[in-house]
Amino acid sequence: MRKFISALCLASSALMVLNAGGQAPRARIDVLRLDSMEGLETVNTKADIVMYRGKKALHLAPPRNHETDRDSMVALVGGTDFKDGTIEADVAGLPITSMDPTARGFVGVEFRAQEHGARAENIYLRPTNGRVDDQLRRNHSVQYESLPEFPWYRLREESPGIYESYVDLEAGAWTKMRIEVAGTKARLYVNGAAQPCLIVNDLKLGDARGQIGLWAFISTDAYFSNLKVTHTN
């Protein structure tokens, strides 16, 4: 299912930051409240605005007849031509075990997305892995993938342990994600930590640019709030 609604509602401010040479490159900050469907293009999802754990939030859930060849649900944010900078968002994911007994509640953020999200860098959480009594599953709590050529299972097979790691997570709880992107590198910080829990040094799409997308796996009730995008390039 695809739906596009134009006229994104966002609050923007421009900041001037002096670099070492005395020049003044501009960093633009977009704050998106996610309290409206305006400006969102939804792909393979039933999306609405709800109250969840005290916050007004965008809710992504499986559509009645989802595309069987696509297991991703995405809400692409109009006007976010993103290359380098920082993406911050509050996310929460609940597995729909009635749909898939092995569901983990995958939820995260796409960036530099192109072709309606078919090509994108993606960093996401597996919330139910964070506190299980299985160290291997804990090591799979956060994941990077690059669609469509480098899905998570290819990266795990070819480079085990490089593109995923552990962080403490609680299924269904609001979790703060902060993704810093510069060139072909990205770092993920969770819940205000001073150090990243995942470092990617070779983003597979290269030094590209594209939209921001709010992403979840199909067997997930996913919630998003307080999206803030800082563009430095």
C-alpha positions as CSV (number, residue, x, y, z in Angstrom):
1,M,0.0,0.0,0.0
2,R,1.4,3.4,-0.9
3,K,0.0,6.8,0.1
4,F,1.6,10.2,-0.5
5,I,0.4,13.3,1.3
6,S,2.3,16.5,0.5
7,A,2.8,19.7,2.5
8,L,5.0,18.5,5.4
9,C,4.4,20.2,8.7
10,L,7.8,20.8,10.4
11,A,9.6,23.4,12.4
12,S,13.0,24.4,10.9
13,S,15.8,26.6,12.1
14,A,19.1,27.5,10.5
15,L,22.3,27.6,12.5
16,M,25.6,29.2,11.5
17,V,28.7,27.4,12.8
18,L,32.2,28.8,12.3
19,N,34.8,26.3,11.2
20,A,38.5,26.5,11.8
21,G,39.1,28.6,8.7
22,G,36.6,31.3,9.7
23,Q,34.0,30.3,7.1
24,A,30.4,29.8,8.1
25,P,28.7,26.6,6.7
26,R,25.1,26.3,7.5
27,A,23.6,23.5,9.4
28,R,19.8,23.1,9.1
29,I,17.7,21.5,11.8
30,D,14.3,20.1,11.1
31,V,12.1,19.2,14.0
32,L,9.2,16.9,13.1
33,R,6.5,16.4,15.7
34,L,5.0,13.4,13.9
35,D,1.6,14.4,15.2
36,S,0.1,14.5,11.7
37,M,0.2,12.3,8.5
38,E,1.0,15.4,6.4
39,G,4.1,15.0,4.3
40,L,4.5,11.3,4.8
41,E,4.7,8.7,2.0
42,T,3.7,5.3,3.5
43,V,4.8,2.1,1.9
44,N,3.4,-1.4,2.7
45,T,1.8,-0.2,6.0
46,K,-1.3,0.9,7.8
47,A,-0.3,4.2,9.4
48,D,-2.1,6.5,11.8
49,I,-1.4,9.0,14.6
50,V,-2.0,7.7,18.1
51,M,-1.2,8.3,21.8
52,Y,1.4,5.8,23.0
53,R,2.9,5.8,26.5
54,G,2.3,9.4,27.0
55,K,3.4,10.7,23.6
56,K,1.6,11.5,20.4
57,A,3.2,9.2,17.8
58,L,3.2,7.9,14.3
59,H,2.0,4.2,14.4
60,L,3.0,1.7,11.7
61,A,1.2,-1.6,11.6
62,P,0.8,-4.3,8.9
63,P,-1.9,-3.5,6.3
64,R,-4.7,-6.0,5.8
65,N,-3.2,-7.3,2.6
66,H,0.5,-6.4,2.8
67,E,2.8,-7.0,-0.2
68,T,4.1,-10.5,0.3
69,D,7.4,-9.7,-1.4
70,R,8.1,-6.8,1.0
71,D,8.5,-7.3,4.7
72,S,9.5,-3.7,5.4
73,M,7.0,-1.0,6.4
74,V,8.2,2.5,5.8
75,A,7.0,6.1,6.3
76,L,9.2,8.4,4.2
77,V,9.5,12.0,5.3
78,G,9.0,14.6,2.6
79,G,11.6,17.4,2.3
80,T,14.4,15.4,4.0
81,D,17.1,15.4,1.4
82,F,19.7,14.0,3.8
83,K,23.4,13.4,3.2
84,D,25.4,14.1,6.3
85,G,24.4,15.1,9.8
86,T,22.4,13.6,12.7
87,I,19.1,11.9,13.0
88,E,17.4,11.6,16.4
89,A,14.1,9.9,17.1
90,D,12.1,8.2,19.9
91,V,11.1,4.7,18.7
92,A,9.2,1.8,20.2
93,G,8.6,-1.7,18.8
94,L,6.3,-4.5,19.9
95,P,6.4,-7.9,18.2
96,I,3.1,-9.2,16.8
97,T,3.6,-12.8,17.9
98,S,0.1,-13.8,16.6
99,M,1.4,-13.0,13.1
100,D,4.8,-14.5,13.6
101,P,5.8,-16.5,16.8
102,T,9.5,-15.5,16.2
103,A,8.8,-11.8,15.8
104,R,11.3,-9.5,17.6
105,G,9.6,-6.1,17.2
106,F,12.2,-4.6,14.7
107,V,12.0,-0.8,14.5
108,G,14.5,1.8,13.3
109,V,15.4,4.5,10.8
110,E,16.2,4.5,7.1
111,F,18.4,7.3,5.7
112,R,19.6,8.3,2.3
113,A,16.5,6.5,1.0
114,Q,15.8,6.4,-2.7
115,E,13.1,4.8,-4.9
116,H,10.3,4.9,-2.3
117,G,12.7,3.3,0.2
118,A,13.7,0.4,-2.0
119,R,17.3,1.6,-1.8
120,A,18.3,2.8,1.6
121,E,20.7,2.6,4.5
122,N,18.9,1.2,7.6
123,I,19.8,1.0,11.2
124,Y,17.3,-0.7,13.5
125,L,16.7,-2.3,16.9
126,R,15.6,-5.8,17.8
127,P,14.0,-4.9,21.2
128,T,13.2,-8.4,22.5
129,N,16.8,-9.4,22.1
130,G,18.1,-6.9,24.6
131,R,17.4,-8.8,27.8
132,V,17.1,-12.5,26.9
133,D,19.2,-15.2,28.6
134,D,21.0,-16.0,25.4
135,Q,24.2,-14.1,24.7
136,L,24.2,-14.7,21.0
137,R,20.7,-13.2,20.6
138,R,21.8,-10.3,22.8
139,N,24.7,-9.7,20.4
140,H,22.0,-9.1,17.7
141,S,20.2,-6.3,19.5
142,V,21.1,-3.6,16.9
143,Q,21.6,-4.0,13.2
144,Y,22.8,-2.2,10.1
145,E,21.8,-3.2,6.6
146,S,21.8,-1.6,3.2
147,L,18.9,-2.3,0.9
148,P,18.5,-4.0,-1.4
149,E,22.0,-5.5,-2.0
150,F,23.2,-6.0,1.6
151,P,20.3,-7.2,3.8
152,W,21.1,-8.2,7.4
153,Y,21.4,-11.9,6.6
154,R,24.0,-11.4,3.9
155,L,26.0,-9.1,6.2
156,R,25.8,-11.6,9.0
157,E,26.9,-14.5,6.8
158,E,29.8,-12.6,5.1
159,S,30.9,-10.5,8.0
160,P,29.7,-12.0,11.3
161,G,29.6,-9.6,14.2
162,I,30.6,-6.5,12.2
163,Y,27.3,-4.9,11.5
164,E,25.3,-5.8,14.6
165,S,26.0,-5.5,18.4
166,Y,24.5,-5.5,21.9
167,V,22.7,-2.7,23.7
168,D,20.2,-2.9,26.5
169,L,16.6,-2.6,25.2
170,E,13.1,-3.2,26.5
171,A,10.4,-4.3,24.1
172,G,7.6,-1.7,23.8
173,A,9.5,1.0,25.7
174,W,10.4,4.4,24.2
175,T,14.0,4.2,23.1
176,K,16.0,7.2,21.9
177,M,18.0,6.6,18.8
178,R,20.7,9.0,17.6
179,I,22.5,8.3,14.3
180,E,25.5,10.4,13.2
181,V,26.3,10.1,9.5
182,A,29.4,11.5,7.8
183,G,30.4,10.3,4.3
184,T,30.5,6.5,4.4
185,K,30.5,6.3,8.2
186,A,27.6,6.1,10.7
187,R,27.4,5.7,14.5
188,L,24.4,4.7,16.6
189,Y,23.9,6.0,20.1
190,V,21.0,4.7,22.2
191,N,19.2,6.4,25.2
192,G,21.7,9.2,25.5
193,A,24.8,7.1,25.8
194,A,28.1,8.9,25.4
195,Q,29.6,6.1,23.4
196,P,28.1,4.5,20.3
197,C,26.9,0.9,20.4
198,L,27.3,0.4,16.7
199,I,29.9,1.8,14.3
200,V,29.7,1.4,10.6
201,N,32.7,2.4,8.6
202,D,31.6,1.5,5.1
203,L,28.0,2.5,4.3
204,K,27.2,0.3,1.3
205,L,25.4,3.0,-0.8
206,G,28.6,5.1,-0.6
207,D,28.6,8.9,-0.2
208,A,24.9,9.2,-1.3
209,R,21.9,11.3,-0.2
210,G,18.2,10.7,0.0
211,Q,15.1,10.8,2.3
212,I,14.7,9.9,5.9
213,G,12.4,6.9,6.5
214,L,10.8,5.5,9.7
215,W,11.1,1.8,9.3
216,A,9.8,-1.4,10.9
217,F,9.5,-5.1,10.0
218,I,6.1,-6.2,9.0
219,S,5.2,-8.3,12.1
220,T,5.7,-5.2,14.4
221,D,3.5,-2.6,16.1
222,A,5.9,0.4,15.7
223,Y,5.8,3.9,17.1
224,F,7.8,7.0,16.3
225,S,7.9,10.4,18.0
226,N,10.1,13.5,18.2
227,L,12.1,13.2,15.0
228,K,14.9,15.7,14.7
229,V,17.2,15.9,11.7
230,T,20.4,18.0,11.6
231,H,21.8,18.5,8.1
232,T,25.5,19.4,7.9
233,N,25.8,18.8,4.1
